[in-house]
Amino acid sequence: MDGEGGGDSVAPLSALVELSRRDASGELIAAREDFEAHVFLLGGKIAWATSSTAPNALTAYLIRTCKIEPALIQSVVEECRHSRKRFGETLLEWHVATHDQVRAALRAQIVEALGALGNMPGARAIFLPRRVDYSADLVFDLNELLGERGAQPDLRMLADRTLRAVADALPSAQWLQVLGPPGILATLAHAGGGTPPSFLPDLARLLFTHVADSICIRSIRGAILGQKVGDGTATLWCGLDARAKLGIASTILAASSSAPVRPEASPRPAADGWDTHPMPGLIASLAPLEHALGRTDELLAGFLFSSGVQRLASVERRIPGLSSLIPLARELEAVLALSLDSSLPPPATLAEAVLYERAALQLGQGPYWHFATVLPFPTPLTLWLVLDRSAPQGMGWALLTTMARQLQEHAA
């Protein structure tokens, strides 16, 4: 969580859980264009919270439940404005409400604000550490407020709210699931839309192992999209049919998980050419890759791998560290071997992958997009393209399809 003055893409409720664990004191601010919330912590306890969606929950509780006259409440509010005293403490000093009533009203206000905080995907969080002055007997344990014990139920509540927000924004989703370190946190599935495949935890581990933030596997049967959530302790997954718009779905998932919709772009590659690493018998096959690098600045490299991830040939720009990405290819090949439909037997080969008959893959990792599929040569080969992250996702899919087809034509 960023410190004073810093913004963070961590989901605000997840950030609040972490601040509470650290016994932090200060103010957490969460905001997006149509929403604002403030939560004050004292030694990890919640002392006060308010949101733009329910700014008057405390006074409404006092009037409705405690039967206190609105005029008297207004007098207390005005006194607090003049004296700068805390509202709850002034209620007690004036004998307007009992200690239990004040505590219950504060709790109602804070719970309302936390509920809004957990149901606002895309909000950004800023924490301002500072000394705060609140009565120690009018603060609350965060897990008590969330109605659960321990951190795991907090994550489940956040996961459920995230899924419902995504489901509202993405009605074409067949199913949605959030995975955390202990396993499944929440699942939503539409009738007849299938269920999440059993290999999702393996895909989640791929994201964590290679510090990636998003993944998409597609075939003629549909697509699976995965996205890290907030601070990266959980992953959000979505199943789509073949007619869904992947770009729109990816944007919705990124926004709902508090991930940046437009990742930070890497510096443009220097225009000093590229290096070609051919293999006898595959020299002609590299021509489409060389042609594409000469016409498309966003394309950084193209690789051909045999089964077992032995690099056979490549064309790559002279960018330091680009070759260090090669170990990722072994993981990508394993993912490509996964069947999107668990009711079908796993394919013996992925010969039709270029047309998404079985699977093609996209991975977002730092400044790079990775796109991969398997080519139906006599011995199947994996085609892997690396693009600058500033490139539109549609460009990557189009280049993958075009390059795969041209490579097959050159090899014929």
HUWOUR-V666008 format. One record per backbone hydrogen bond with DSSP energy under -1.0 kcal/mol. CO is the residue of the C=O (numbers start at 0). NH is the residue of the N-H. Records with the same first field share a line. If there is no record, write none. Layout:
CO=NH, NH
This chain:
2=5
7=124
10=14
11=15
12=16
13=17
14=18
15=19
16=20
17=21
18=23
19=22
23=43
24=129
25=40
26=127
27=38
28=125
29=36
30=123
31=34
34=31
35=51
36=29
37=49
38=27
39=46, 47
40=25
41=44
44=41
45=139
47=39
49=37
55=59
56=60
57=61
58=62
59=63
60=64, 65
61=67
68=72
69=73
70=74
71=75
72=76
73=77
74=78
75=79
76=80
77=81
78=82
79=83
85=89
86=90
87=91
88=92
89=93
90=95
91=94
97=101
98=102
99=103
100=104
101=105
102=106
103=107
104=108
105=109
106=110
107=111
108=112
109=113
110=114
111=115
112=116
113=117
119=122
123=30
124=7
125=28
127=26
134=137
139=45
140=144
141=145
142=147
150=154
151=155
152=156
153=157
154=158
155=159
156=160
157=161
158=162
159=163
160=164
161=165
162=166
163=167
164=168
165=169
169=172
173=189
174=238
175=187
176=236
177=184, 185
178=234
179=182
182=179
185=177
187=175
189=192
196=199
198=202
199=203
200=204
201=205
202=206
203=207
204=208
205=209
206=211
212=227
213=363
214=225
215=361
216=223
217=359
218=221
221=218
222=239
223=216
224=237
225=214
226=235
228=231
233=228
234=178
235=226
236=176
237=224
238=173
239=222
240=243
244=248
245=249
246=250
247=251
248=252
249=253
250=254
251=255
252=256
253=258
254=257
256=229
269=271
272=317
274=315
276=313
278=281
282=285
283=286
285=289
286=290
287=291
288=292
289=293
291=295
297=387
299=316
300=385
301=314
302=383
303=311, 312
304=381
305=308
309=305
312=303
313=276
314=301
315=274
316=318
318=321
321=324
322=325
324=327
325=328
327=331
328=332
329=333
330=334
331=335
334=337
340=343
349=352
351=354, 356
352=355
355=219
359=217
360=371
361=215
362=369
363=212, 213
364=367
366=388
367=364
368=386
369=362
370=384
371=360
372=382
374=376, 380
380=374
381=304
382=372
383=302
384=370
385=299, 300
386=368
387=390
391=395
392=396
393=397
394=398
395=399
396=400
397=401
398=402
399=403
400=404
401=405
402=406
403=407
404=408
405=409
406=410
407=411
